[in-house]
Amino acid sequence: MINNKVFWGIVTAAAAGAVIGLLFAPDEGARTRKKIRKSADDWSHEALDSIESSKRKLVDAAKKIKQTANHITDEAKQKLDDVKS
């Protein structure tokens, strides 16, 4: 959880730094806006990729938890059957 917060903090700070840098750059307004738009587009793609990766990890973890729970349940049923016999 903390690693995720640190990651998003770094991403946000980097994005803010990039925008501030572009705003103070000695370019024309149209060129600066184009750079900001491209930078925002790049950051949004990176954020979506990160979200998709996190989603895949969560789905995998949920599958493993379900498998473990099923295994434990099966073992408990088997032990109960052994006790009954």
N, CA, C and O atoms as a GROMACS GRO file, in nm:
protein
  340
    1MET      N    1   0.083  -0.119   0.000
    1MET     CA    2   0.000   0.000   0.000
    1MET      C    3   0.087   0.125   0.000
    1MET      O    4   0.059   0.219  -0.075
    2ILE      N    5   0.190   0.128   0.080
    2ILE     CA    6   0.278   0.244   0.088
    2ILE      C    7   0.353   0.261  -0.044
    2ILE      O    8   0.369   0.373  -0.093
    3ASN      N    9   0.399   0.150  -0.103
    3ASN     CA   10   0.469   0.158  -0.230
    3ASN      C   11   0.381   0.220  -0.338
    3ASN      O   12   0.428   0.298  -0.420
    4ASN      N   13   0.253   0.186  -0.336
    4ASN     CA   14   0.159   0.242  -0.432
    4ASN      C   15   0.145   0.393  -0.411
    4ASN      O   16   0.142   0.469  -0.507
    5LYS      N   17   0.136   0.435  -0.285
    5LYS     CA   18   0.125   0.579  -0.255
    5LYS      C   19   0.251   0.653  -0.299
    5LYS      O   20   0.243   0.762  -0.354
    6VAL      N   21   0.366   0.593  -0.274
    6VAL     CA   22   0.493   0.655  -0.313
    6VAL      C   23   0.499   0.667  -0.465
    6VAL      O   24   0.538   0.771  -0.518
    7PHE      N   25   0.460   0.561  -0.535
    7PHE     CA   26   0.461   0.562  -0.681
    7PHE      C   27   0.375   0.675  -0.735
    7PHE      O   28   0.419   0.752  -0.820
    8TRP      N   29   0.250   0.685  -0.685
    8TRP     CA   30   0.161   0.789  -0.735
    8TRP      C   31   0.208   0.928  -0.694
    8TRP      O   32   0.185   1.025  -0.767
    9GLY      N   33   0.274   0.940  -0.581
    9GLY     CA   34   0.331   1.068  -0.541
    9GLY      C   35   0.441   1.111  -0.636
    9GLY      O   36   0.449   1.228  -0.674
   10ILE      N   37   0.526   1.017  -0.674
   10ILE     CA   38   0.634   1.047  -0.768
   10ILE      C   39   0.577   1.083  -0.905
   10ILE      O   40   0.622   1.178  -0.968
   11VAL      N   41   0.478   1.007  -0.951
   11VAL     CA   42   0.416   1.034  -1.080
   11VAL      C   43   0.353   1.173  -1.081
   11VAL      O   44   0.371   1.249  -1.176
   12THR      N   45   0.281   1.206  -0.974
   12THR     CA   46   0.216   1.337  -0.967
   12THR      C   47   0.320   1.449  -0.964
   12THR      O   48   0.304   1.550  -1.033
   13ALA      N   49   0.425   1.432  -0.885
   13ALA     CA   50   0.529   1.535  -0.876
   13ALA      C   51   0.600   1.553  -1.010
   13ALA      O   52   0.630   1.665  -1.052
   14ALA      N   53   0.627   1.441  -1.078
   14ALA     CA   54   0.694   1.450  -1.208
   14ALA      C   55   0.605   1.521  -1.310
   14ALA      O   56   0.653   1.603  -1.388
   15ALA      N   57   0.477   1.488  -1.309
   15ALA     CA   58   0.384   1.552  -1.402
   15ALA      C   59   0.376   1.702  -1.373
   15ALA      O   60   0.379   1.783  -1.466
   16ALA      N   61   0.365   1.739  -1.247
   16ALA     CA   62   0.358   1.879  -1.210
   16ALA      C   63   0.487   1.951  -1.251
   16ALA      O   64   0.483   2.063  -1.301
   17GLY      N   65   0.600   1.887  -1.229
   17GLY     CA   66   0.728   1.946  -1.268
   17GLY      C   67   0.739   1.966  -1.418
   17GLY      O   68   0.790   2.068  -1.464
   18ALA      N   69   0.690   1.867  -1.493
   18ALA     CA   70   0.694   1.879  -1.639
   18ALA      C   71   0.606   1.993  -1.687
   18ALA      O   72   0.647   2.070  -1.774
   19VAL      N   73   0.488   2.005  -1.632
   19VAL     CA   74   0.397   2.112  -1.673
   19VAL      C   75   0.455   2.248  -1.635
   19VAL      O   76   0.451   2.341  -1.715
   20ILE      N   77   0.507   2.260  -1.515
   20ILE     CA   78   0.566   2.388  -1.472
   20ILE      C   79   0.685   2.424  -1.561
   20ILE      O   80   0.701   2.539  -1.601
   21GLY      N   81   0.767   2.324  -1.591
   21GLY     CA   82   0.881   2.348  -1.679
   21GLY      C   83   0.838   2.396  -1.817
   21GLY      O   84   0.899   2.486  -1.874
   22LEU      N   85   0.732   2.335  -1.869
   22LEU     CA   86   0.683   2.378  -2.000
   22LEU      C   87   0.623   2.518  -1.996
   22LEU      O   88   0.638   2.595  -2.091
   23LEU      N   89   0.556   2.549  -1.886
   23LEU     CA   90   0.495   2.682  -1.876
   23LEU      C   91   0.598   2.794  -1.871
   23LEU      O   92   0.574   2.904  -1.919
   24PHE      N   93   0.713   2.765  -1.813
   24PHE     CA   94   0.818   2.867  -1.802
   24PHE      C   95   0.919   2.860  -1.916
   24PHE      O   96   1.012   2.940  -1.920
   25ALA      N   97   0.901   2.767  -2.007
   25ALA     CA   98   0.990   2.755  -2.122
   25ALA      C   99   0.967   2.872  -2.217
   25ALA      O  100   0.855   2.923  -2.226
   26PRO      N  101   1.070   2.914  -2.287
   26PRO     CA  102   1.056   3.030  -2.375
   26PRO      C  103   0.998   2.996  -2.513
   26PRO      O  104   1.051   3.042  -2.614
   27ASP      N  105   0.893   2.917  -2.519
   27ASP     CA  106   0.828   2.882  -2.645
   27ASP      C  107   0.703   2.965  -2.665
   27ASP      O  108   0.657   3.033  -2.574
   28GLU      N  109   0.649   2.958  -2.786
   28GLU     CA  110   0.521   3.023  -2.814
   28GLU      C  111   0.411   2.955  -2.735
   28GLU      O  112   0.427   2.840  -2.692
   29GLY      N  113   0.301   3.025  -2.716
   29GLY     CA  114   0.188   2.969  -2.641
   29GLY      C  115   0.133   2.843  -2.705
   29GLY      O  116   0.105   2.745  -2.635
   30ALA      N  117   0.116   2.844  -2.837
   30ALA     CA  118   0.060   2.727  -2.907
   30ALA      C  119   0.153   2.607  -2.894
   30ALA      O  120   0.107   2.495  -2.872
   31ARG      N  121   0.281   2.630  -2.907
   31ARG     CA  122   0.378   2.520  -2.897
   31ARG      C  123   0.381   2.466  -2.754
   31ARG      O  124   0.389   2.345  -2.733
   32THR      N  125   0.374   2.556  -2.656
   32THR     CA  126   0.374   2.514  -2.516
   32THR      C  127   0.250   2.431  -2.485
   32THR      O  128   0.258   2.327  -2.420
   33ARG      N  129   0.134   2.477  -2.532
   33ARG     CA  130   0.011   2.400  -2.510
   33ARG      C  131   0.018   2.263  -2.576
   33ARG      O  132  -0.029   2.164  -2.520
   34LYS      N  133   0.078   2.257  -2.693
   34LYS     CA  134   0.094   2.128  -2.763
   34LYS      C  135   0.183   2.035  -2.681
   34LYS      O  136   0.154   1.916  -2.667
   35LYS      N  137   0.292   2.089  -2.627
   35LYS     CA  138   0.381   2.008  -2.543
   35LYS      C  139   0.309   1.959  -2.418
   35LYS      O  140   0.324   1.844  -2.378
   36ILE      N  141   0.231   2.047  -2.356
   36ILE     CA  142   0.156   2.009  -2.235
   36ILE      C  143   0.057   1.898  -2.270
   36ILE      O  144   0.044   1.800  -2.196
   37ARG      N  145  -0.013   1.914  -2.382
   37ARG     CA  146  -0.111   1.814  -2.425
   37ARG      C  147  -0.042   1.679  -2.447
   37ARG      O  148  -0.092   1.575  -2.403
   38LYS      N  149   0.073   1.680  -2.515
   38LYS     CA  150   0.147   1.555  -2.541
   38LYS      C  151   0.195   1.493  -2.410
   38LYS      O  152   0.186   1.372  -2.391
   39SER      N  153   0.247   1.577  -2.322
   39SER     CA  154   0.295   1.528  -2.192
   39SER      C  155   0.180   1.466  -2.112
   39SER      O  156   0.196   1.360  -2.052
   40ALA      N  157   0.066   1.533  -2.110
   40ALA     CA  158  -0.050   1.480  -2.038
   40ALA      C  159  -0.096   1.349  -2.099
   40ALA      O  160  -0.134   1.256  -2.028
   41ASP      N  161  -0.094   1.342  -2.232
   41ASP     CA  162  -0.133   1.219  -2.300
   41ASP      C  163  -0.038   1.105  -2.263
   41ASP      O  164  -0.082   0.993  -2.236
   42ASP      N  165   0.091   1.133  -2.263
   42ASP     CA  166   0.190   1.030  -2.226
   42ASP      C  167   0.168   0.983  -2.082
   42ASP      O  168   0.171   0.863  -2.054
   43TRP      N  169   0.146   1.078  -1.992
   43TRP     CA  170   0.126   1.042  -1.851
   43TRP      C  171  -0.002   0.961  -1.833
   43TRP      O  172  -0.007   0.869  -1.752
   44SER      N  173  -0.106   0.996  -1.908
   44SER     CA  174  -0.231   0.922  -1.893
   44SER      C  175  -0.215   0.778  -1.942
   44SER      O  176  -0.270   0.686  -1.882
   45HIS      N  177  -0.140   0.759  -2.051
   45HIS     CA  178  -0.114   0.623  -2.099
   45HIS      C  179  -0.035   0.543  -1.996
   45HIS      O  180  -0.064   0.426  -1.971
   46GLU      N  181   0.065   0.606  -1.937
   46GLU     CA  182   0.143   0.537  -1.834
   46GLU      C  183   0.057   0.502  -1.713
   46GLU      O  184   0.070   0.394  -1.657
   47ALA      N  185  -0.030   0.593  -1.674
   47ALA     CA  186  -0.118   0.568  -1.560
   47ALA      C  187  -0.214   0.453  -1.590
   47ALA      O  188  -0.235   0.366  -1.506
   48LEU      N  189  -0.271   0.451  -1.711
   48LEU     CA  190  -0.360   0.342  -1.750
   48LEU      C  191  -0.287   0.208  -1.753
   48LEU      O  192  -0.342   0.107  -1.710
   49ASP      N  193  -0.164   0.208  -1.802
   49ASP     CA  194  -0.084   0.085  -1.803
   49ASP      C  195  -0.060   0.036  -1.661
   49ASP      O  196  -0.068  -0.084  -1.632
   50SER      N  197  -0.030   0.129  -1.572
   50SER     CA  198  -0.007   0.094  -1.432
   50SER      C  199  -0.133   0.038  -1.368
   50SER      O  200  -0.127  -0.058  -1.292
   51ILE      N  201  -0.247   0.098  -1.398
   51ILE     CA  202  -0.374   0.050  -1.344
   51ILE      C  203  -0.405  -0.090  -1.396
   51ILE      O  204  -0.448  -0.176  -1.319
   52GLU      N  205  -0.383  -0.113  -1.525
   52GLU     CA  206  -0.407  -0.246  -1.582
   52GLU      C  207  -0.316  -0.350  -1.518
   52GLU      O  208  -0.359  -0.462  -1.489
   53SER      N  209  -0.190  -0.313  -1.496
   53SER     CA  210  -0.096  -0.404  -1.432
   53SER      C  211  -0.142  -0.437  -1.290
   53SER      O  212  -0.138  -0.553  -1.248
   54SER      N  213  -0.185  -0.335  -1.216
   54SER     CA  214  -0.234  -0.357  -1.080
   54SER      C  215  -0.359  -0.444  -1.080
   54SER      O  216  -0.377  -0.529  -0.993
   55LYS      N  217  -0.445  -0.422  -1.178
   55LYS     CA  218  -0.568  -0.502  -1.189
   55LYS      C  219  -0.532  -0.649  -1.212
   55LYS      O  220  -0.589  -0.737  -1.148
   56ARG      N  221  -0.438  -0.674  -1.304
   56ARG     CA  222  -0.396  -0.813  -1.330
   56ARG      C  223  -0.339  -0.877  -1.203
   56ARG      O  224  -0.367  -0.993  -1.174
   57LYS      N  225  -0.259  -0.802  -1.130
   57LYS     CA  226  -0.201  -0.855  -1.007
   57LYS      C  227  -0.310  -0.888  -0.904
   57LYS      O  228  -0.303  -0.990  -0.837
   58LEU      N  229  -0.410  -0.801  -0.893
   58LEU     CA  230  -0.520  -0.826  -0.799
   58LEU      C  231  -0.601  -0.948  -0.839
   58LEU      O  232  -0.639  -1.028  -0.754
   59VAL      N  233  -0.627  -0.963  -0.969
   59VAL     CA  234  -0.702  -1.079  -1.017
   59VAL      C  235  -0.623  -1.207  -0.989
   59VAL      O  236  -0.680  -1.306  -0.944
   60ASP      N  237  -0.492  -1.204  -1.015
   60ASP     CA  238  -0.409  -1.322  -0.987
   60ASP      C  239  -0.408  -1.355  -0.838
   60ASP      O  240  -0.417  -1.472  -0.800
   61ALA      N  241  -0.397  -1.253  -0.754
   61ALA     CA  242  -0.397  -1.275  -0.610
   61ALA      C  243  -0.530  -1.332  -0.564
   61ALA      O  244  -0.533  -1.420  -0.479
   62ALA      N  245  -0.641  -1.283  -0.620
   62ALA     CA  246  -0.773  -1.334  -0.584
   62ALA      C  247  -0.787  -1.481  -0.623
   62ALA      O  248  -0.844  -1.560  -0.549
   63LYS      N  249  -0.734  -1.516  -0.741
   63LYS     CA  250  -0.739  -1.656  -0.785
   63LYS      C  251  -0.660  -1.746  -0.690
   63LYS      O  252  -0.704  -1.854  -0.653
   64LYS      N  253  -0.541  -1.699  -0.650
   64LYS     CA  254  -0.459  -1.778  -0.557
   64LYS      C  255  -0.528  -1.794  -0.422
   64LYS      O  256  -0.524  -1.902  -0.363
   65ILE      N  257  -0.590  -1.688  -0.374
   65ILE     CA  258  -0.661  -1.695  -0.246
   65ILE      C  259  -0.777  -1.794  -0.256
   65ILE      O  260  -0.800  -1.872  -0.165
   66LYS      N  261  -0.849  -1.789  -0.367
   66LYS     CA  262  -0.962  -1.881  -0.386
   66LYS      C  263  -0.914  -2.025  -0.393
   66LYS      O  264  -0.975  -2.114  -0.335
   67GLN      N  265  -0.803  -2.049  -0.464
   67GLN     CA  266  -0.748  -2.184  -0.473
   67GLN      C  267  -0.705  -2.234  -0.335
   67GLN      O  268  -0.730  -2.349  -0.300
   68THR      N  269  -0.641  -2.149  -0.259
   68THR     CA  270  -0.597  -2.186  -0.125
   68THR      C  271  -0.716  -2.217  -0.036
   68THR      O  272  -0.715  -2.314   0.040
   69ALA      N  273  -0.819  -2.134  -0.044
   69ALA     CA  274  -0.939  -2.156   0.036
   69ALA      C  275  -1.007  -2.287  -0.003
   69ALA      O  276  -1.052  -2.362   0.084
   70ASN      N  277  -1.015  -2.315  -0.132
   70ASN     CA  278  -1.073  -2.442  -0.177
   70ASN      C  279  -0.991  -2.561  -0.128
   70ASN      O  280  -1.047  -2.662  -0.087
   71HIS      N  281  -0.861  -2.548  -0.133
   71HIS     CA  282  -0.772  -2.656  -0.087
   71HIS      C  283  -0.792  -2.681   0.063
   71HIS      O  284  -0.801  -2.796   0.107
   72ILE      N  285  -0.797  -2.574   0.140
   72ILE     CA  286  -0.816  -2.587   0.285
   72ILE      C  287  -0.952  -2.650   0.314
   72ILE      O  288  -0.964  -2.735   0.402
   73THR      N  289  -1.055  -2.607   0.241
   73THR     CA  290  -1.189  -2.664   0.260
   73THR      C  291  -1.190  -2.813   0.228
   73THR      O  292  -1.248  -2.892   0.302
   74ASP      N  293  -1.126  -2.849   0.118
   74ASP     CA  294  -1.120  -2.991   0.081
   74ASP      C  295  -1.047  -3.073   0.188
   74ASP      O  296  -1.091  -3.183   0.222
   75GLU      N  297  -0.938  -3.020   0.239
   75GLU     CA  298  -0.864  -3.090   0.345
   75GLU      C  299  -0.949  -3.105   0.470
   75GLU      O  300  -0.950  -3.210   0.533
   76ALA      N  301  -1.021  -3.000   0.506
   76ALA     CA  302  -1.107  -3.006   0.625
   76ALA      C  303  -1.218  -3.109   0.606
   76ALA      O  304  -1.248  -3.184   0.699
   77LYS      N  305  -1.278  -3.114   0.487
   77LYS     CA  306  -1.381  -3.213   0.460
   77LYS      C  307  -1.325  -3.355   0.470
   77LYS      O  308  -1.389  -3.445   0.525
   78GLN      N  309  -1.205  -3.373   0.416
   78GLN     CA  310  -1.141  -3.504   0.420
   78GLN      C  311  -1.113  -3.547   0.563
   78GLN      O  312  -1.137  -3.662   0.599
   79LYS      N  313  -1.064  -3.457   0.644
   79LYS     CA  314  -1.036  -3.488   0.784
   79LYS      C  315  -1.166  -3.518   0.860
   79LYS      O  316  -1.170  -3.607   0.944
   80LEU      N  317  -1.272  -3.444   0.829
   80LEU     CA  318  -1.400  -3.469   0.890
   80LEU      C  319  -1.453  -3.606   0.852
   80LEU      O  320  -1.506  -3.678   0.937
   81ASP      N  321  -1.439  -3.644   0.727
   81ASP     CA  322  -1.479  -3.776   0.683
   81ASP      C  323  -1.397  -3.885   0.752
   81ASP      O  324  -1.450  -3.991   0.788
   82ASP      N  325  -1.267  -3.858   0.769
   82ASP     CA  326  -1.180  -3.956   0.838
   82ASP      C  327  -1.224  -3.973   0.984
   82ASP      O  328  -1.225  -4.085   1.035
   83VAL      N  329  -1.260  -3.865   1.049
   83VAL     CA  330  -1.303  -3.870   1.188
   83VAL      C  331  -1.436  -3.946   1.198
   83VAL      O  332  -1.456  -4.025   1.290
   84LYS      N  333  -1.526  -3.920   1.103
   84LYS     CA  334  -1.655  -3.989   1.104
   84LYS      C  335  -1.638  -4.140   1.086
   84LYS      O  336  -1.712  -4.217   1.146
   85SER      N  337  -1.541  -4.181   1.005
   85SER     CA  338  -1.523  -4.324   0.982
   85SER      C  339  -1.446  -4.382   1.093
   85SER      O  340  -1.420  -4.503   1.094
   0.00000   0.00000   0.00000
